[in-house]
Amino acid sequence: MKRIVLSIFTLALAIQIQAQTERPKLVVGIVVDQMKQEYLWRFENDFGDGGFKRLMNEGFEAKNAHYNYSNTSTGPGHASVYTGTTPSIHGIVNNNWYSKLLKRSVYCAEDTTAQAVGGTEDDGHISPANLYSSTITDELKMSTQQLGKVIAMSIKDRGSALPGGHLSDGSYWYNSATGTFMTSTYYMESLPQWVQDFNNRNLADEYLNMTWELSNPLSEYSESGEDNSKHERGFRGKGNPTFPYNLKELRSENGNFGLLPSTPWGNTILTEMALAAIDAEGLGSDAISDFLAVSYSSTDYIGHNFGPQSKEVHDLYIKLDKEIERLLNELDQKVGKGNYVVFLSADHAVAENSQRMNELGFQYNNFNSRGLAS
């Protein structure tokens, strides 16, 4: 059995004794891509009281949850959290795998019969078709005779399609070519007006004209390593991986709108999308339970780019804490305290940089999966 390095919280305000026989008006599932459990404790002193700390202090934490599989990555992680079972059952064994039947590599959320809606064609062949099990979101739809709404969203398509399940009313993901959110014909033939309106706000362009600066003085970032580490990749067009990062100057050499997921504003735009969905879809507005699945992906992009000991990851979680607080505050106002349930989890964690560990005296070797496949 492998210990899964994630935490699950349920907002205590929503699980009072008198609520045990009542359905919550809204369930909000938050998955933070590549979040190590220890981040919540390592960065705790930098968090405010209304975000991660609110969940930790007022909720229930599963400290010793286990999933019986070893390959932790985005696809199987999301599928396992939302189905409650393992890859051998739900079918999502990795982000990609080789199909003996098709004699080619298969992407976990691919669906060649689905077409793009509101985005570039190559990014639209997406659905949960490869997911063999039902999800908690599917079970909600079936238990409410399809009356409960399910909305899922993420920067990554697989972080939206898998949590949304087979019966999602709308699963949306970020299109790096356009800086907007899209979906596929598996779900609908055209984007709802509220998604079109959201896209017309051009938030990605606005955010990519900003500068990523530290939230606090550098001297206060004692729970992370040096700002200029040789183990960080950084961004093209900037000599050293050090703060600040002028995104306006960097965007042209880093994929333009494709740069956004590798910045804290990838989380910000997703929070904005979630708030827009709550209003436009009327989530939690009646006695029939709805479900909002939100998967923050920028933590994974930045984690891969800079590493778990970086100042960038440290600052990212300080900023994400404020996003979580903003979402919870809006839920308090729009749905009402005691009327909703929140869980927080991760799809997978991250290992330390092997070169860094060797320098510290450990004996780490890199596993070349491509060499094995060849």
VENFEN-V506770 format. One record per pair of residues at least 12 apart in sequence whose ideal C-beta (glycine too) atoms are under 10 Angstrom apart, sorted by the first residue. I is the first residue (numbers start at 1). J is the second residue. Records with the same first field share a line. If there is no record, write none. Layout:
# VENFEN-V506770
I: J, J
This chain:
# VENFEN-V506770
1: 66, 67, 68, 69
2: 66, 67, 68, 69, 70, 71, 72
3: 37, 63, 64, 65, 66, 67
4: 37, 62, 64, 65, 66, 67, 68, 69, 72, 77, 80, 81, 345, 346, 347, 348, 349
5: 35, 36, 37, 38, 39, 65, 72, 346, 348, 349, 350
6: 31, 32, 35, 36, 37, 40, 62, 65, 67, 72, 77, 81, 344, 345, 346, 347, 348, 349
7: 32, 35, 36, 37, 38, 39, 40, 41, 52, 55, 56, 59, 60, 61, 62, 63, 65, 343, 344, 345, 346
8: 29, 55, 59, 60, 61, 62, 63, 65, 81, 343, 344, 345, 346
9: 30, 40, 52, 54, 55, 56, 57, 58, 59, 60, 61, 62, 342, 343, 344, 345
10: 24, 27, 55, 58, 59, 60, 61, 62, 341, 342, 343, 344
11: 24, 28, 54, 55, 58, 59, 60, 328, 331, 332, 337, 338, 340, 341, 342, 343, 344
12: 54, 55, 57, 58, 59, 60, 338
13: 54, 58, 59, 328, 331, 332, 336, 337, 338, 339, 340, 341, 342
14: 26, 27, 28, 58, 59, 331, 335, 336, 337, 338, 339, 340, 341, 342
15: 58, 59, 60, 338, 341
16: 338
18: 338
19: 338, 339, 341
22: 287, 289, 338, 339
23: 140, 143, 144, 148, 287, 288, 289, 339, 341
24: 284, 289, 290, 291, 335, 338, 339, 340, 341, 342
25: 148, 283, 284, 285, 286, 287, 288, 289, 290, 331, 335, 336, 338, 339, 340, 341
26: 148, 149, 278, 283, 284, 285, 289, 290, 291, 292, 331, 334, 335, 336, 339, 340, 341, 342
27: 136, 137, 140, 148, 150, 283, 284, 289, 290, 291, 292, 293, 340, 341, 342, 343
28: 274, 278, 283, 284, 290, 291, 292, 293, 294, 327, 328, 331, 335, 340, 341, 342, 343, 344
29: 78, 81, 82, 135, 136, 137, 152, 163, 291, 292, 293, 294, 295, 341, 342, 343, 344, 345
30: 55, 274, 292, 293, 294, 295, 296, 323, 324, 327, 328, 342, 343, 344, 345, 346
31: 74, 77, 78, 81, 82, 154, 159, 162, 163, 293, 294, 295, 296, 297, 299, 343, 344, 345, 346, 347, 348
32: 52, 267, 294, 295, 296, 297, 298, 299, 300, 317, 320, 324, 344, 345, 346, 347
33: 73, 74, 77, 78, 154, 155, 156, 159, 295, 296, 297, 298, 299, 300, 301, 302, 303, 346, 347, 348, 350
34: 72, 73, 74, 77, 296, 297, 298, 299, 300, 301, 302, 303, 304, 308, 313, 346, 347, 348, 349, 350
35: 296, 299, 300, 303, 317, 320, 344, 345, 346, 347, 348, 349, 350
36: 299, 303, 308, 313, 346, 348, 349, 350, 351
37: 61, 63, 65, 346, 349
38: 308, 349
39: 52, 223, 299, 303, 308, 313, 314, 316, 317, 320, 346, 349, 350
40: 52, 53, 55, 56, 61, 317, 321, 344, 346
41: 56, 223
42: 223, 224, 308, 309, 314, 317
43: 221, 223, 224, 313, 314, 315, 316, 317, 318, 320, 321
44: 56, 223, 321
45: 220, 222, 223
46: 215, 216, 220, 221, 222, 223, 314, 315, 317, 318, 321
47: 317, 318, 320, 321, 322, 324, 325
48: 318, 321, 322, 324, 325
49: 321, 325
50: 321, 322, 324, 325, 326, 328, 329, 332
51: 317, 318, 320, 321, 322, 323, 324, 325, 326, 327, 328, 329, 344
52: 317, 320, 321, 324, 325, 344
53: 321, 324, 325
54: 321, 324, 325, 328, 329, 342
55: 324, 325, 328, 342, 343, 344
56: 344
59: 341, 342, 343, 344
60: 343
61: 344
62: 343, 345
65: 345
67: 80, 81, 84, 85, 86, 87
68: 80, 85, 86, 87, 88
69: 85, 86, 87, 88, 89, 93
70: 87
71: 87, 93, 94, 95, 97, 348
72: 94, 346, 347, 348, 349, 350, 351
73: 92, 93, 94, 95, 96, 108, 158, 300, 347, 348
74: 92, 94, 95, 108, 109, 154, 156, 158, 159, 162, 295, 297, 300, 347, 348
75: 87, 92, 93, 94, 95, 96, 97, 107, 108, 109, 130, 131, 156, 158, 159, 161, 162, 347, 348
76: 90, 91, 92, 93, 94, 95, 108, 158, 162, 347, 348
77: 92, 95, 158, 159, 162, 295, 345, 346, 347, 348, 349
78: 92, 108, 109, 131, 135, 152, 154, 156, 158, 159, 160, 161, 162, 163, 164, 293, 295, 345, 346, 347, 348
79: 91, 92, 93, 108, 109, 128, 130, 131, 132, 133, 135, 158, 161, 162, 163, 165, 347
80: 92, 133, 162, 345, 347, 348
81: 135, 136, 162, 163, 293, 295, 343, 345, 346, 347
82: 128, 131, 133, 134, 135, 136, 137, 138, 152, 162, 163, 164, 165, 291, 293, 345, 347
83: 131, 132, 133, 134, 135, 136, 137, 138, 139, 162, 163, 165
84: 133, 134, 135, 136, 139
85: 132, 133, 134
86: 133
87: 108, 132
88: 132
89: 132, 133
90: 130, 131, 132, 133, 134, 135, 162
91: 108, 129, 130, 131, 132, 133
92: 108, 109, 128, 130, 131, 132, 133, 158, 162
93: 106, 108, 130
94: 106, 107, 108
95: 107, 108, 109, 156, 158
96: 108, 110
97: 130
98: 373
99: 130
105: 373
106: 130
107: 125, 126, 130, 157, 158
108: 126, 128, 130, 131, 157, 158, 161, 162
109: 125, 126, 127, 128, 129, 130, 131, 156, 157, 158, 159, 160, 161, 162, 171, 173, 184
110: 125, 126, 127, 129, 130, 157, 158, 161
111: 124, 125, 126, 127, 128, 129, 130, 161, 184, 185, 186
112: 125, 127, 129
113: 125, 127, 129, 184, 185, 186
114: 126, 127, 129, 161, 183, 184, 185, 186, 187
115: 184, 185, 186, 189
116: 175, 182, 183, 184, 185
117: 172, 182, 183, 184, 185, 186, 187, 188, 189, 190, 191, 195
118: 172, 175, 178, 180, 181, 182, 183, 184, 188, 190, 191, 192, 195, 196, 199
119: 157, 172, 173, 174, 175, 176, 177, 178, 180, 181, 182, 183, 184, 191, 199
120: 175, 176, 177, 178, 182
122: 175, 177
123: 157, 173, 174, 175, 176, 177, 178, 182, 184
124: 157, 173, 175, 182, 183, 184, 185, 186
125: 157, 184, 185, 186
126: 157, 158, 160, 161, 171, 173, 182, 183, 184, 185, 186, 187
127: 157, 161, 162, 164, 166, 168, 171, 183, 184, 185, 186, 187
128: 152, 158, 160, 161, 162, 163, 164, 165, 166, 167, 168, 171, 186, 187
129: 161, 166, 186
130: 158, 161, 162
131: 161, 162, 164, 165, 166
133: 165, 166
134: 165, 166, 167
135: 150, 152, 162, 163, 164, 165, 166, 167, 168, 291, 293
136: 150, 163, 165, 291, 293, 343
137: 149, 150, 151, 152, 162, 163, 164, 165, 166, 167, 168, 169, 171, 290, 291, 292, 293
138: 150, 164, 165, 166, 167, 168, 291
139: 165, 167, 291
140: 165, 167, 288, 289, 290, 291
141: 165, 166, 167, 168, 169, 291
142: 167
143: 289
144: 288, 289, 290, 291
145: 288
146: 167, 169
147: 286, 288, 289, 290
148: 167, 169, 283, 286, 288, 289, 290, 291
149: 168, 169, 170, 277, 281, 282, 283, 284, 285, 286, 288, 289, 290, 291, 292
150: 163, 164, 165, 166, 167, 168, 169, 170, 171, 281, 283, 289, 290, 291, 292, 293
151: 164, 168, 169, 170, 171, 172, 192, 273, 274, 277, 278, 280, 281, 283, 290, 291, 292, 293, 294
152: 164, 165, 168, 169, 170, 171, 172, 173, 183, 187, 277, 291, 292, 293, 294, 295
153: 170, 171, 172, 173, 174, 181, 183, 195, 270, 273, 274, 276, 277, 292, 293, 294, 295
154: 171, 172, 173, 174, 181, 270, 273, 293, 294, 295, 296, 297
155: 173, 174, 175, 176, 181, 260, 261, 262, 266, 267, 269, 270, 273, 295, 296, 297, 298, 299, 300, 301
156: 173, 174, 261, 295, 296, 297, 298, 300, 301, 347
157: 171, 172, 173, 174, 175, 182, 183, 184, 297
158: 173, 295, 297, 347
159: 171, 173, 174, 270, 293, 294, 295, 296, 297, 300, 347
160: 172, 173, 174, 181, 183, 187, 270, 293, 294, 295, 297
161: 173, 183, 184, 186, 187
162: 293, 295, 347
163: 291, 292, 293, 294, 295, 347
164: 183, 186, 187, 291, 293, 295
165: 291, 293
166: 186
167: 187
168: 183, 186, 187, 188, 291, 293
169: 187, 188, 192, 281, 290, 291
170: 183, 187, 188, 191, 192, 194, 195, 277, 281
171: 183, 184, 186, 187, 188, 293
172: 184, 187, 191, 192, 195, 198, 270, 273, 277
173: 270, 295, 297
174: 204, 257, 258, 260, 261, 266, 269, 270, 273, 297, 298
175: 199, 204, 257, 258
176: 204, 255, 256, 257, 258, 259, 260, 261
177: 255, 256, 257, 258
178: 199, 204, 256, 257
179: 199, 202, 203, 204, 205, 206, 207, 208, 256, 257, 258, 259, 260, 269
180: 195, 196, 198, 199, 200, 201, 202, 203, 204, 205, 257, 269
181: 195, 196, 198, 199, 204, 269, 270, 273, 276
182: 195, 199
183: 195
192: 277, 280, 281
193: 280
194: 273, 276, 277, 279, 280, 281
195: 273, 276, 277, 280
197: 276, 280
198: 269, 272, 273, 275, 276, 277, 280
199: 273
201: 269, 272, 276
203: 260, 265, 268, 269, 272, 273
204: 251, 256, 257, 258, 259, 260, 261, 265, 266, 269
205: 251, 256, 257, 260
206: 265, 269
207: 247, 257, 259, 260, 263, 264, 265, 266, 268, 269, 272
208: 247, 248, 250, 251, 252, 254, 256, 257, 259, 260, 263, 265
209: 246, 247, 248, 249, 251
210: 245, 246, 247, 248, 263, 264, 265, 268
211: 243, 244, 245, 246, 247, 248, 249, 250
212: 235, 243, 244, 245, 246, 247, 250, 262, 263, 264, 265, 302, 312, 315, 316, 319
213: 243, 244, 245, 246, 315
214: 227, 243, 244, 311, 312, 314, 315, 318, 319
215: 264, 314, 315, 316, 317, 318, 319, 321, 322
216: 314, 315, 318
218: 242, 243, 311, 315
220: 314, 318
221: 243, 310, 311, 314, 315, 318
222: 314
223: 309, 311, 314, 317
224: 306, 307, 308, 309, 310, 311, 312, 313, 314, 315, 317
225: 306, 307, 308, 309, 310, 311, 313, 314, 353, 356
226: 242, 309, 310, 311
227: 240, 241, 242, 243, 310, 311, 312, 314
228: 240, 241, 242, 243, 311
229: 241, 242, 306, 307, 309, 310, 311, 312, 353, 356
230: 353, 355, 356, 359
231: 306, 307, 309, 310, 352, 353, 354, 355, 356, 357, 359
232: 305, 306, 307, 309, 310, 311, 312, 313, 353
233: 262, 304, 305, 306, 307
234: 250, 305, 306, 310, 312
235: 247, 249, 250, 251, 253, 254, 259, 262, 263, 305, 306
236: 250, 252, 253, 254, 255, 259
237: 249, 250, 251, 252, 253, 254
238: 250, 253, 254
241: 305, 306, 307, 310, 311, 312
242: 311, 312
243: 311, 312, 315
245: 259, 262, 263, 312
247: 259, 260, 262, 263, 265
250: 262, 263
251: 263
258: 301
259: 301
260: 298, 301
261: 297, 298, 299, 300, 301, 302
262: 297, 298, 300, 301, 302, 304, 305, 306, 312
263: 298, 301, 302, 312, 316, 319
264: 298, 299, 302, 312, 315, 316, 317, 318, 319, 320, 322, 323
265: 298, 319
266: 296, 297, 298, 299, 300, 301, 302, 316
267: 294, 296, 297, 298, 299, 302, 316, 317, 319, 320, 322, 323, 324
268: 296, 298, 319, 320, 322, 323, 326
269: 298
270: 294, 295, 296, 297, 298, 323, 327
271: 294, 296, 320, 322, 323, 324, 326, 327, 330
272: 323, 326
273: 294
274: 292, 293, 294, 296, 323, 326, 327, 330, 331
275: 326, 327, 330, 331, 334
277: 290, 292, 294
278: 290, 292, 327, 330, 331, 334, 335
279: 330, 334
282: 334
283: 331, 334, 335, 340
284: 331, 334, 335, 336, 339, 340
285: 334, 335, 339
287: 339
289: 340, 341
290: 335, 340
291: 341
292: 327, 331, 335, 340, 342
294: 323, 324, 327, 342
295: 345, 347
296: 316, 320, 323, 324, 346
297: 347
298: 316, 319, 320, 323
299: 313, 316, 317, 320, 346, 350
300: 346, 347, 348, 350
301: 316
302: 315, 316, 317
303: 316, 349, 350
304: 350
306: 353
307: 350, 351, 352, 353, 356
308: 349, 350, 351, 352, 353, 356
309: 352, 353, 356
310: 353
313: 350
324: 342, 344
327: 342
328: 340, 342
351: 364
352: 364
354: 366, 367
